Amino acid sequence: MKEYRSLSINNIDDFLFGVSPNPITLKNGLTIGKGTVYPELNFTLPTMIIDKTTLPEVCAQYTQMIEGVCKRAVELQIDGFVVEYELLPELTLEPEWGVEVTKILRDTLNKTEAKHGIKTALRVTPNDIREFARPPFLRQGKYVDAMFRSFELNAAAGADFLAIESTGGKEIHDEAIITGDLATSVFSLGILGAHDMAFLWDRIVDISNTYNVIPAGDTACGFANTAMVLAEGKFIPRVWAAVIRVLTVARSLVAYERGALGPSKDCAYEGPFLKAITGYPIALEGAEAACAHLSPIGNITKAVADLWSNESVNNVKLLGAMAPTVSMEQLIYATRLMNASSSEGPQYARKMRDWCVASDAGLDPQAYILRPDVVLDLSSAIISEPTAYLRTRRAALETVDLLRKASEAGEFTLSRVETRWLNRLSRQAEELPEDEDQFIAQMLELVDRKKVRLEEYDIQG
């Protein structure tokens, strides 16, 4: 097990898009994190029923998507790109169905590479179907077996990277988001989520090693991105969504402690913190992800990205072309501009980075906490603690303090309501005990046992 007790990136001048201390090189020579930002395209089916009778149409849809994407990549003369295939639940529940799509994608990518010399990579992300049982069985049962079978089959079928959007702890976190319950959020992420990540990533890393595949990373999408979308809809305060974002860092870091190597998932907006701590490259999304969700952080996430993604897009017809092909073009042009700036020298890359930051950071606390200098400061504080719980607790304390000081300094503006919420969150953070056992005992008295199987997290109570 790896231990991260200090930052891999200490100097703000070294915290840039396209460059990582620990770049990743695939078997075909595609290197991520060594100076070039590559597109990572994610696409999915249009609304349709997925069952045995529609499987041929499913395969036809993915064939159309990947062929259109590769054709446009050739036409725009790109050197390399990554495709992410996020399995829909039905394609994970029936692993043999899902792997048929992987074979289609792998075959078309191989043909494109052989004919045109474009280096490609395929990230495969099985769905975390464990939550289909309520409360979830996380370590046993048919859903767990099917999920890990999906990892194995897709690794054997040609995935370059394995990833997941895991949901351990989410069964109590959604309500915590709505009620503004910081302690439950910390318990969900720093205790339950961290315990589940250790179990999950030990298995994923073992599978990856068996099939010579790179274990990429996880994402707290189901936690922090849920909060971001709710904040965008004005259902919860933006400061609360910003705090949750930083609370996810220690939980997602567990994947790297157990052997993940990156690049992290595109929807892991905690990625900048992970890059600062581990030095591994990261995927991020922003402006070009509006096809999937709206957000207040469209440019700032470009600041330190190594792969630039569209999040995901349905295979529907737009005026220009099918939506995946359109997204591919958008990503290519976005990364071209980033790479053009860095080709002029690091000082120009820093200028581009700083412009991306300046365009978003002063308009929303969720953007502010992703400023590279802020990320380095918060990451240093988080990693100074020895356990996932203490790191999550420290994240809460440091983030509310930082947001208060930044607001008072006029670096962004908070409404009266947002300010009251920040003060409320600050009081809750101060009440988090330093002793982890005391915190667990405290939370066990409050947790609804009908919603969570504590034994699935190796917690007795």
Beta strands, then each sheet from edge to edge (+ up, - down):
strand 1: 19-25
strand 2: 31-34
strand 3: 38-44
strand 4: 80-86
strand 5: 119-125
strand 6: 161-163
strand 7: 214-217
strand 8: 283-285
strand 9: 307-309
strand 10: 313-314
sheet 1: 1+ 2-
sheet 2: 7+ 6+ 5+ 4+ 3+ 9+ 8+
sheet 3: 7+ 6+ 5+ 4+ 3+ 10+
end
